[in-house]
Amino acid sequence: MKIVSIILLLISAFLSIKHGWDAFQPTNAEQTKLMANLGITKDIMPYFSVLSILIGLMLFLPQTFFFANVLNAVTIVLIMALSLKAGDYKIALIEIPFLAIPLILIWLKYPFKF
């Protein structure tokens, strides 16, 4: 179970940090258009970027592990809700497995505690 927890923790942290970093520098017009469809403007993007990177880093600390996973799940649910509001059901469905990761991590608990 610890190995699964460590793998999920690394995946979750990597995805959070990567998405946060990518949001600072949108690489293509499609990504910018997708965010605009969700109602996320360029002015708000840096805040989401910083939050995402902080969540990724907080996952490695035992004191903030639970809170980081809760924030991660809330962020994913927010993206799903904005997608549904915009009528983009495909994105909302794609996010379901990513919502499961922080919830499973909460259930498995922090893997590096001795």
Backbone bond lengths (Angstrom), bond angles and torsions (degrees), N, CA, C in turn:
res aa  C-N    CA-C-N  psi(-1)  N-CA   C-N-CA  omega(-1)  CA-C   N-CA-C  phi
1 M - - - 1.448 - - 1.525 111.37 -
2 K 1.348 115.95 -35.52 1.463 118.65 -179.99 1.521 111.11 -64.09
3 I 1.317 117.14 -37.66 1.470 120.53 -179.21 1.526 109.89 -65.04
4 V 1.315 117.21 -43.20 1.466 121.30 177.85 1.521 109.50 -62.23
5 S 1.326 116.19 -43.34 1.457 121.01 180.00 1.530 110.99 -62.75
6 I 1.322 117.63 -42.94 1.466 121.46 179.32 1.523 110.66 -64.47
7 I 1.327 116.80 -43.27 1.470 120.58 179.50 1.524 110.59 -63.00
8 L 1.339 117.34 -45.98 1.465 120.54 178.56 1.529 111.54 -64.58
9 L 1.322 116.49 -37.30 1.462 120.03 178.09 1.525 110.32 -63.15
10 L 1.316 117.00 -45.77 1.461 120.50 179.46 1.526 111.84 -64.37
11 I 1.319 116.70 -41.43 1.470 120.40 178.07 1.522 110.43 -63.58
12 S 1.320 116.69 -46.36 1.457 120.99 -178.15 1.527 111.36 -63.56
13 A 1.320 116.84 -44.45 1.468 120.67 179.16 1.523 110.48 -64.78
14 F 1.329 116.55 -43.57 1.461 120.22 179.73 1.525 110.95 -61.06
15 L 1.332 116.85 -46.40 1.463 120.22 -179.45 1.522 111.84 -63.74
16 S 1.328 117.17 -40.90 1.463 120.13 179.64 1.522 111.07 -63.59
17 I 1.317 116.10 -47.62 1.465 119.82 -178.81 1.521 110.77 -67.13
18 K 1.334 117.17 -41.36 1.464 120.82 -179.66 1.526 111.19 -64.35
19 H 1.324 117.32 -46.72 1.462 120.22 179.68 1.523 111.21 -64.99
20 G 1.330 117.08 -37.28 1.455 120.16 176.60 1.516 111.73 -64.59
21 W 1.313 116.32 -43.95 1.465 120.15 179.42 1.526 110.76 -66.54
22 D 1.322 117.20 -42.88 1.467 120.87 179.99 1.528 111.91 -64.61
23 A 1.306 117.43 -31.18 1.465 120.29 -179.37 1.529 111.44 -70.98
24 F 1.334 116.80 -24.73 1.461 119.44 175.58 1.516 111.32 -67.03
25 Q 1.329 115.98 -32.79 1.461 121.08 -176.78 1.519 109.13 -131.93
26 P 1.348 117.93 81.00 1.462 119.05 179.09 1.530 109.70 -57.53
27 T 1.334 115.96 126.02 1.459 120.20 -172.35 1.521 113.23 -86.69
28 N 1.302 117.55 -23.17 1.461 117.68 -178.66 1.530 110.79 -142.83
29 A 1.305 113.82 165.50 1.469 119.90 -178.29 1.525 111.16 -68.64
30 E 1.330 117.17 -28.29 1.468 120.57 -179.42 1.524 110.80 -64.21
31 Q 1.338 116.89 -41.92 1.461 120.69 179.14 1.525 110.29 -64.69
32 T 1.326 117.24 -41.77 1.465 121.45 178.48 1.523 110.68 -64.47
33 K 1.331 116.10 -40.69 1.466 120.78 179.36 1.531 110.63 -65.91
34 L 1.328 116.21 -40.39 1.462 121.00 179.03 1.528 110.35 -60.79
35 M 1.317 117.07 -45.58 1.464 120.74 178.85 1.528 111.21 -64.17
36 A 1.316 116.64 -39.68 1.464 120.16 178.45 1.523 110.74 -64.69
37 N 1.333 117.46 -37.94 1.466 120.99 177.55 1.527 111.59 -63.55
38 L 1.332 116.07 -31.48 1.463 120.21 178.99 1.524 111.86 -81.04
39 G 1.326 116.95 -8.61 1.452 120.57 -179.31 1.515 113.18 90.90
40 I 1.317 116.94 12.76 1.460 121.77 179.59 1.526 107.86 -97.41
41 T 1.319 115.95 114.25 1.459 120.55 -177.09 1.527 110.86 -86.64
42 K 1.322 114.67 168.78 1.470 120.09 178.27 1.526 111.41 -64.40
43 D 1.316 117.06 -27.19 1.468 120.34 179.32 1.526 111.71 -70.16
44 I 1.312 117.53 -30.73 1.467 122.09 -178.08 1.524 111.99 -86.04
45 M 1.313 117.34 -23.73 1.463 121.55 -174.69 1.533 114.59 -54.75
46 P 1.340 120.21 -42.19 1.472 118.02 179.31 1.530 113.05 -60.15
47 Y 1.332 117.21 -33.67 1.463 120.17 179.10 1.534 111.06 -67.79
48 F 1.325 115.82 -42.88 1.468 119.50 175.54 1.523 110.78 -63.72
49 S 1.320 116.68 -37.29 1.463 121.10 179.99 1.523 111.16 -63.21
50 V 1.312 115.78 -49.20 1.472 120.20 -179.83 1.523 110.16 -63.25
51 L 1.322 117.28 -43.54 1.463 120.91 178.70 1.525 111.15 -59.69
52 S 1.312 116.62 -44.63 1.461 120.83 -179.03 1.533 111.42 -63.87
53 I 1.315 117.11 -43.16 1.469 120.36 178.69 1.523 110.43 -65.50
54 L 1.329 117.35 -42.08 1.470 120.63 177.67 1.526 111.79 -61.80
55 I 1.319 116.33 -41.31 1.469 119.91 177.76 1.519 109.88 -60.40
56 G 1.332 116.84 -45.28 1.460 120.76 179.34 1.516 112.62 -59.60
57 L 1.322 117.27 -39.24 1.465 120.92 179.23 1.527 111.75 -75.80
58 M 1.331 116.83 -36.42 1.467 121.18 -179.69 1.527 112.17 -65.56
59 L 1.316 117.30 -23.55 1.461 120.46 -179.42 1.536 111.64 -63.18
60 F 1.328 117.11 -26.25 1.460 120.11 -177.29 1.516 114.11 -82.56
61 L 1.320 118.00 -11.56 1.455 121.32 -179.33 1.533 110.19 -98.82
62 P 1.322 117.45 129.05 1.468 118.89 -177.54 1.529 113.11 -62.46
63 Q 1.341 117.77 -31.11 1.453 121.04 -178.42 1.531 111.87 -69.94
64 T 1.329 117.54 -28.46 1.465 121.08 -175.24 1.525 112.82 -113.13
65 F 1.312 116.94 5.28 1.465 121.73 -176.71 1.529 112.18 -57.84
66 F 1.336 116.54 -50.71 1.465 120.18 -178.44 1.526 111.01 -63.43
67 F 1.338 116.64 -48.19 1.460 121.63 -178.46 1.536 111.06 -62.12
68 A 1.329 117.21 -38.62 1.470 120.77 178.60 1.521 110.79 -64.59
69 N 1.319 117.48 -40.59 1.458 120.52 178.63 1.529 111.29 -67.63
70 V 1.322 116.57 -37.77 1.465 119.75 177.28 1.535 109.66 -64.60
71 L 1.332 117.00 -45.53 1.466 120.62 177.52 1.526 111.49 -61.32
72 N 1.323 115.98 -39.80 1.457 120.50 178.69 1.528 110.31 -62.89
73 A 1.316 117.26 -45.25 1.462 121.20 179.49 1.531 110.66 -64.63
74 V 1.321 117.43 -41.71 1.463 121.11 179.24 1.527 110.39 -63.49
75 T 1.319 116.65 -41.26 1.468 120.69 178.38 1.522 110.83 -62.10
76 I 1.313 116.72 -42.34 1.467 120.55 179.75 1.529 110.51 -66.72
77 V 1.324 117.10 -41.59 1.464 120.30 177.44 1.531 110.03 -63.88
78 L 1.324 117.46 -37.68 1.464 121.20 176.66 1.531 111.06 -61.61
79 I 1.320 116.46 -44.26 1.477 120.29 177.08 1.518 110.30 -62.29
80 M 1.325 116.90 -41.51 1.464 120.43 178.67 1.524 110.79 -64.03
81 A 1.320 117.15 -42.95 1.466 120.77 -179.79 1.527 111.07 -65.18
82 L 1.324 117.22 -43.06 1.459 120.12 177.77 1.525 111.37 -64.12
83 S 1.325 116.20 -36.09 1.470 120.44 177.36 1.518 110.81 -65.01
84 L 1.316 116.44 -44.93 1.461 119.86 179.21 1.529 110.99 -64.93
85 K 1.332 116.46 -38.94 1.455 120.73 178.04 1.529 110.81 -62.58
86 A 1.348 116.27 -37.32 1.469 121.42 179.84 1.523 111.79 -80.31
87 G 1.338 117.47 -6.71 1.458 121.20 -179.92 1.508 113.97 83.59
88 D 1.333 117.03 14.48 1.469 121.48 -179.69 1.529 108.63 -100.23
89 Y 1.319 115.40 84.57 1.462 121.26 -175.92 1.521 112.35 -70.79
90 K 1.320 116.53 -26.87 1.466 121.03 -178.77 1.530 110.89 -61.58
91 I 1.329 117.17 -45.26 1.466 120.42 179.95 1.523 110.15 -65.40
92 A 1.315 117.34 -41.44 1.466 120.67 179.34 1.532 110.72 -60.42
93 L 1.308 117.11 -40.38 1.466 120.38 179.16 1.525 111.76 -71.19
94 I 1.323 117.01 -35.99 1.463 120.90 178.94 1.523 111.00 -64.26
95 E 1.314 117.55 -31.11 1.467 121.95 -176.96 1.525 113.51 -75.50
96 I 1.323 118.75 -15.52 1.473 121.16 -176.04 1.531 112.61 -56.76
97 P 1.343 119.75 -48.89 1.475 117.58 178.56 1.532 113.12 -62.97
98 F 1.323 116.61 -32.15 1.463 119.68 179.12 1.521 111.26 -72.52
99 L 1.316 117.53 -26.44 1.456 121.44 174.23 1.529 110.26 -70.26
100 A 1.310 116.64 -32.38 1.467 120.35 -178.90 1.530 111.74 -67.68
101 I 1.326 118.33 -31.27 1.468 120.78 -175.16 1.531 112.14 -60.07
102 P 1.343 120.55 -54.17 1.469 117.42 -179.98 1.527 113.35 -65.02
103 L 1.326 116.91 -31.69 1.466 119.16 178.61 1.526 110.91 -68.25
104 I 1.318 117.24 -40.10 1.472 120.89 176.36 1.524 110.42 -66.34
105 L 1.335 117.09 -39.54 1.463 120.18 178.10 1.522 111.73 -62.83
106 I 1.322 116.68 -38.65 1.471 119.37 176.45 1.523 109.58 -62.02
107 W 1.308 116.35 -42.78 1.467 120.75 -179.47 1.535 111.40 -66.11
108 L 1.343 116.66 -40.54 1.469 120.21 -178.79 1.529 113.02 -75.68
109 K 1.311 117.78 -21.48 1.468 125.15 -179.67 1.529 111.24 74.24
110 Y 1.311 115.23 170.55 1.462 122.49 -176.41 1.533 109.57 -63.73
111 P 1.349 118.12 124.41 1.463 120.20 -171.81 1.528 115.10 -78.98
112 F 1.312 119.58 -18.84 1.465 120.26 -172.50 1.522 113.46 -98.08
113 K 1.331 117.30 8.47 1.462 120.37 -179.78 1.526 109.06 -75.15
114 F 1.322 114.67 134.33 1.472 119.56 -177.56 1.510 110.94 -102.96
